[in-house]
Each structure stands twice: as structure tokens, then as C-alpha cells.
Amino acid sequence: MVDLKQALGRFLTIPGVRMAILVGRDGLLIEGVPRDSKEDLEAVGAIMTSGLSAAEALGREVARGGLVGALVEFEHGLVSADPLGDFALIVTVFDSASALGRVRHLVKSSRDEILEALDIA
């Protein structure tokens, strides 16, 4: 079985990724790994969980189907949230859009082993 910290640590191998957080849909931190980051892992996870709920409601309102992921772009970087079923999501903070493809690929390729480690696969 994979160690969650190890699985999230793979995100930090992508240049520009500042943190990877596994958070429950209730906003509670499950695990997180920072790279010299001053941001509060728990706060980032909780806030993004709330934002993801708003995005899901918007998707229902405009009849666009189920949420696949959310991306928020700021002046100095991006934050993505990718649902892992009904119970958890991965939040990734990174410096530029150039890392987006690699982050999305790693989310997809790590999904099953993270769910297995959470014992909800």
C-alpha cells in the first residue's frame, strides 16, 4: 500500500509545485506536503473545499455536468482542486500554468492508489 505523504510528494517533483494537499470533502486535512511554503496547509485545503462546493453548484445550475476539476488563477500562480470521488480531493498550489499538464496527469495516474490508501477505492 502506498504512503499518502509519499504519493503527494510526487507532486513536489514537478518544477513550480509549492504544495499538494489531500483534504476531505468536509474541509479537514488528511495529509499535505509543502515545499518551503509559508501557507497554512489546513487553511488552503478548507478554503478550496468550500470553493469546490460552489463550483459544483454552478455546474448544476448551468447544466454542464459533473465537476472534473477546478482551477483558480492568480497573479502569481495557480491553485487546482481535483475531486477523488465523493470523499476527498487533491489541492495543488503551483507557480505557473506551465506545470498544469504535468499536475493533471499525475492526479489521474495517482488517483487509484490514493483512494486505495484511503481505503475507499
C-alpha positions as MATLAB code, in Angstrom:
seq = 'MVDLKQALGRFLTIPGVRMAILVGRDGLLIEGVPRDSKEDLEAVGAIMTSGLSAAEALGREVARGGLVGALVEFEHGLVSADPLGDFALIVTVFDSASALGRVRHLVKSSRDEILEALDIA';
ca = [
       0.000    0.000    0.000;
       1.266    3.478   -0.864;
       2.078    6.022    1.820;
      -0.023    9.172    1.359;
       2.864   11.538    2.122;
       4.977    9.715   -0.452;
       2.205    9.873   -3.065;
       1.726   13.602   -2.504;
       5.481   14.106   -2.505;
       5.499   13.106   -6.175;
       3.737   16.379   -6.933;
       6.693   18.272   -5.492;
       8.941   16.693   -8.141;
       7.164   18.868  -10.697;
       9.022   22.190  -11.040;
       6.973   25.055   -9.617;
       4.641   22.991   -7.421;
       4.593   24.579   -3.956;
       2.282   22.208   -2.127;
      -0.001   19.222   -2.547;
      -2.823   18.635   -0.102;
      -5.242   15.753    0.341;
      -8.357   17.051    2.038;
     -11.703   15.530    2.908;
     -14.857   16.943    1.352;
     -15.629   18.213    4.852;
     -12.576   20.505    4.625;
     -10.425   18.576    7.091;
      -6.794   17.964    6.192;
      -5.925   14.314    5.576;
      -2.298   14.835    4.500;
      -0.226   17.556    2.918;
       3.303   18.272    1.755;
       4.753   21.773    1.304;
       7.878   22.930   -0.487;
       9.272   25.818    1.539;
       5.778   27.245    1.655;
       4.501   29.671    4.246;
       0.836   28.990    3.523;
      -1.202   27.068    6.078;
      -1.981   23.634    4.594;
      -5.160   23.245    6.636;
      -6.495   26.674    5.675;
      -5.726   26.218    1.971;
      -7.446   22.824    1.930;
     -10.509   24.040    3.805;
     -10.937   27.150    1.647;
     -10.562   25.219   -1.594;
     -13.095   22.635   -0.422;
     -15.584   25.439    0.056;
     -14.741   26.846   -3.381;
     -15.166   23.442   -4.967;
     -18.652   23.133   -3.486;
     -19.557   26.487   -5.052;
     -18.152   25.345   -8.411;
     -20.209   22.137   -8.249;
     -23.354   24.175   -7.566;
     -22.552   26.410  -10.534;
     -22.119   23.356  -12.768;
     -25.543   22.080  -11.767;
     -27.109   25.496  -12.338;
     -25.723   25.850  -15.855;
     -26.234   22.140  -16.670;
     -22.593   21.431  -17.543;
     -22.373   18.003  -15.942;
     -20.324   16.793  -13.016;
     -17.262   18.688  -11.862;
     -13.997   17.197  -13.129;
     -11.687   19.764  -11.547;
     -11.362   23.410  -10.627;
      -8.576   25.805  -11.450;
      -8.111   29.232   -9.914;
      -5.551   31.549  -11.496;
      -3.892   34.366   -9.574;
      -1.271   36.966  -10.444;
       1.487   34.785   -9.044;
       0.312   31.243   -9.643;
      -2.498   28.748   -9.725;
      -4.448   26.517   -7.364;
      -6.156   23.413   -8.662;
      -8.616   21.093   -6.977;
      -9.333   17.638   -8.294;
     -12.083   15.534   -6.708;
     -11.270   11.950   -5.772;
     -14.765   10.577   -5.609;
     -17.254   11.719   -3.011;
     -14.904   11.812   -0.037;
     -11.675   13.655   -0.828;
      -9.866   15.983   -3.194;
      -6.316   16.911   -4.081;
      -5.437   20.586   -3.885;
      -2.251   21.644   -5.659;
      -0.630   25.080   -5.464;
       1.857   25.915   -8.199;
       3.670   28.883   -9.681;
       2.713   28.886  -13.350;
       0.421   27.363  -15.929;
       3.382   25.545  -17.459;
       3.060   22.883  -14.728;
      -0.667   22.348  -15.263;
      -0.422   19.440  -17.700;
       2.010   17.513  -15.516;
      -0.089   18.146  -12.390;
      -3.271   16.939  -14.109;
      -1.505   13.852  -15.453;
      -0.150   12.978  -12.006;
      -3.579   13.427  -10.420;
      -5.063   10.962  -12.909;
      -2.248    8.434  -12.577;
      -2.193    8.623   -8.744;
      -5.946    8.592   -8.180;
      -6.482    4.862   -7.670;
      -3.517    4.323   -5.350;
      -4.521    7.317   -3.198;
      -8.084    6.039   -2.948;
      -6.737    2.605   -2.057;
      -4.571    4.123    0.682;
      -7.659    5.907    1.994;
      -9.464    2.540    1.861;
     -12.311    3.968   -0.208;
     -11.435    2.550   -3.646;
];
